[in-house]
Amino acid sequence: MSEINRVWRLRKRPAGDLGDDVLSLDEEPIPQPSDGEFLFRLNYLSLDPTNRVWMRDEASYLPPVELNAPMRGVVCGTILKSLHPDYTEGTVVTGLGIWADYQIGTPDSVRPMGDTGPISVVDAFSTFAVVGPTAYFGLLDIGQPKAGDTVVVSAAAGAVGSIVGQIAKLKGCKVVGLTGSDGKCDWIRNDLGFDAAINYRTADLPETLAAACPNGIDVYFDSVGGEILDVCLGLMNFKGRVPTCGLISQYNATEPVPGPTNYPKILMQRLRVEGFIVLDYAERYPEAIAALGQWMVAGKIKVRTEIVDGLEEALHALKKLFTGDNVGKLILRVKDI
Amino acid sequence: MSEINRVWRLRKRPAGDLGDDVLSLDEEPIPQPSDGEFLFRLNYLSLDPTNRVWMRDEASYLPPVELNAPMRGVVCGTILKSLHPDYTEGTVVTGLGIWADYQIGTPDSVRPMGDTGPISVVDAFSTFAVVGPTAYFGLLDIGQPKAGDTVVVSAAAGAVGSIVGQIAKLKGCKVVGLTGSDGKCDWIRNDLGFDAAINYRTADLPETLAAACPNGIDVYFDSVGGEILDVCLGLMNFKGRVPTCGLISQYNATEPVPGPTNYPKILMQRLRVEGFIVLDYAERYPEAIAALGQWMVAGKIKVRTEIVDGLEEALHALKKLFTGDNVGKLILRVKDI
């Protein structure tokens, strides 16, 4: 164990694209746990679009990260020293933590990872910590797909979208994925079994999507907002559902972004547009993890984890989420378990 | 019975504010019913914002009115001649018809009004045909208000909004109404029992509404869209509901109207925005009519009907809905029953 702790701290509220000056990586002493706490070292850090939301000075589903405070993240780590009777040294824990080599945990912030069976710890963390339950509850609870429905997924080669599409296929839906490169289109169509894939950067989206959805759209799983949302709203069927999981196209905006011009379709087609955050489903995680784990072990759902090594790469890696430069779930590895 | 029928026909798709040339009033022969049909004369015509939607060449919840076809409306009339065994002369019927003195009905288009008890036919038509069930199902089914919730109603002195607010009060909610004149504010606050009323034309809406809703908004009943929607979205509480009943601020627009800049609140606050049309609830009308009728007779819900006389006044009267020049339900009277 090193004597030095490296901690990413928020130094500036981002405006527009993420700059190198929004976070700094500082060397600090290793903290010591008090009674009821434990010290753990970071093994894996989940990098998610929502990290960008937490940097803003704006109420969202969690309070903003304070200026100069450590950056918040979903973490997986190993307990080194415990002053909590139920958390023993060597236990692998996961939950909300910070971007730092060493950090303090409590039962309120993290929980034991448990036995991951035939699934590796990194794949289990990658899939079960955030994106798998997000896809599972967002699609099934909010989207309520029925066999035969047409389901359109944006950011379809992303961590959430790739799982959403595969669950929708398991439920008997026709699934159309929107993504930003031909390579990603190939992956979701050929490896993941999507019925159709559209490169929204090169296609005439309104025309291509309408052609791919001759019966309209019953469920649009929205992770991006913006123009793609607008086109999808225009194709929604009567009583369609729009689970709203993210609006990544808008997170780096510096001015208020107008909403979709097709907003009146909500009225005309009697749509249900509903936002959700996976944290709201914390009590039902075991249900999602059990289902996803079975599908993964049976080969019915494939997950792809893109690993970037080194805590010092965290900010650089995070930027990839906003430029479409990653496929699947982006995980920063500090030290393998 | 006259020999001449007057029929309003759609001559032009409206662009922007309703012009005098979109409809023409023509003199035509009185139609004759075929087997299974009946002829009825128009007594009352309901004038509703949605009439404007039907004039557009755009798929909505009903097909557009064809150019040169008679204008569609919700009607109340009296059967003069019947070739249908179950519909006898003198029966008062209500349903979808046209803007004409005399017209053909079938059991698919209209149904008998039935006994209205202590409520006059015109008040029963005014309240039960469209706006009462709209308010009832939109607020209760989609809005799901709980006692103690803060409910904000736009177009609050309008036919739907004035009933929505009164039902919300009956359910134990705090009710704030938005309307366009001080006189309407007085009416909804003093006569209808709203907790607060804001003249959105003269108030600083974001500031005044925030002050009127210190605990945020749980249900925003949207009939208007536009800027008022945007301000309300910004004040919505966690898991708030936005029943979307109309978007009247946008119906006369000639360019695509941007959606609300606060659209991301749907995600951050996990809102449910859901459109509905009262026709979807046709099978449950008796439930709404029974409840509304009891509340009206008990004096718990007050309805206000603004009557304009003369079929020839229909277009002129319809325009009042878009300028805020009416209070309560606007009804055109052709001939009293």
Interface residues (C-beta under 8 A of the other chain):
Chain A: A59 S60 Y61 G225 D230 T244 C245 G246 L247 Q250 P256 V257 P258 G259 P260 T261 N262 Y263 P264 K265 I266 L267 M268 Q269 R270 L271 R272 V273 E274 G275 F276 I277 D280
Chain B: V53 A59 S60 Y61 G225 T244 C245 G246 L247 Q250 P256 V257 P258 G259 P260 T261 N262 Y263 P264 K265 I266 L267 M268 Q269 R270 L271 R272 V273 E274 G275 F276 I277 D280
